[in-house]
């Protein structure tokens, strides 16, 4: 293990970060209630039990404490400002909220990460240090333990404490995103019947079968009402699914209606929605 | 241990003897579900079971809990304390660490228990904490799972530091704690030096109050003091889980057998011949399993909840229950049991028996060509259901020379039912 004087260290960084895969499927996301400094995400079916998300944190510098062997430790905690605010207290008490006491952080959350400016400053003052991020101290977002070599009460320590207190040294940043997958479908038989009425297809001798010249087919297909496809205006993807049901041969298009092509389903492309995000430097 | 207090510290009681012989036991939820009587909030916070004897009784297991609270609901006294301690030996000699000690409780939260009782009473039920046949307690200590003990190796680590500008190297020494797993991986632990849970007798705890003690590192002592100033959780360093085994029974059910004796005897004859006309009991059991499974010779119909006879068994347990009953009903009609006693060996008289079965000549049944129909009762049998209680350490303030009290933060007060 190599240490570099004054700069990023430590293979000793053990992140006790319990960054588990969070499962939002138990929560009623549509019913999230947003307030100035926090949001309440209820469980499905419940009006009062759920998770609290905080949108504003404050930093607290703890210590320094002596580790021994020339090492000191300072801990920076990030706590939500909402706790003990009257808006928070009123909401919790009036609704008898059962707080799950969990931080719903996604795996890629940035928690108590030292800012670039802080790293540069540490390098400037030739600080030899190691860091450790702790999570799980709800309602705190995270803590950062900074252990460094210095005499207790020395100048370098005072400079460090002063710097940590008066500058943006930590980043807290995450987004809670859910993926909406919406399947679409349309009634194919309806559309074929409409096309027949318009003149774009005619009945063939085989039952439930139709045909037309390609030019007639395409001429009248232009006139199909988008609402038949359950869209305001027909998308290319929907049209591709529609056309792929037909057989094209020389100058003729054929189709046979069956139970299998009564309803055509198009799997949703999935839109991402951000239900909560925070980006703070402290 | 006994806890005398005004709070109804509803305790999950555990039986230490097995097998459990109880007249009133929880019913398997797939047999009779009582969850629907309750609101979603109660369903989310308790595992619920009907009773096998008393239609008005519901058993419960709380899903979550925290530190044991004595005192009254308006003035709860947490069973927890924290203090500062200066190490006198070891790698942290001379430095201040924190000592924490307390007891988790599996009783759950008072407001939720009260709501459970109210909702049950409104529907005509009483509730009682479920009786578990065993409980396994696990602690998550600094991300590591343990059943009772963590002792970190706290020592000085030597590291080489290189100045990137001058290229000069120097050795630095850093006090550091690690834990070595069984497979040899070494895990850095920056929060605790030692954890002990005082659970009795090995892996399982039958106590509903789970005492523990923690000694921290000097760095984490700062966080302990801060957590106890703001009432934060200690999940990064300690939480507890109890896995309960709840023995449940099933309702006795009815099935209808249609027996074609000619076919059954044909099969029994073939079967016995294979075993040289002397089948042992395991082989007899196999015979009846096949008979019921193949449905050839015996047709089994199950009486379902709508009072209809159906050919499909409601579930595997029912199927096995029927086989056992069929064997009991028919075995002695088809097979004759021969028992031989081992020679007495004085002065120890042995009463061991070996039995084997031969085919009984059952001519009376064969005379009547018609099939016979019988109604039997069977019980799918007992099943062990598991339930879990998750407990956190948090919502506490004080310590370090001042009394520890429940946090006055509003989201802690509503959880513990403090006005």
Interface residues (C-beta under 8 A of the other chain):
Chain A: X1 X2 X3 X4 X5 X7 X12 X14 X16 X18 X43 X44 X45 X46 X48 X49 X52 X60 X62 X63 X65 X66 X67 X68 X69 X70 X71 X73 X75 X77 X79 X83 X84 X88 X89 X92 X93 X96 X97 X98 X99 X101 X128 X130 X132 X134 X135 X136 X137 X138 X139 X140 X143 X145 X147 X149
Chain B: X40 X41 X44 X45 X91 X92 X93 X94 X95 X96 X111 X112 X142 X143 X156 X157 X159 X160 X161 X162 X163 X164 X172 X173 X174 X175 X176 X187 X188 X189 X190 X191 X217 X218 X219 X220 X221 X222 X223 X225 X226 X227 X230 X232 X233 X234 X235 X236 X237 X392 X394 X409 X410 X411 X413 X414 X415
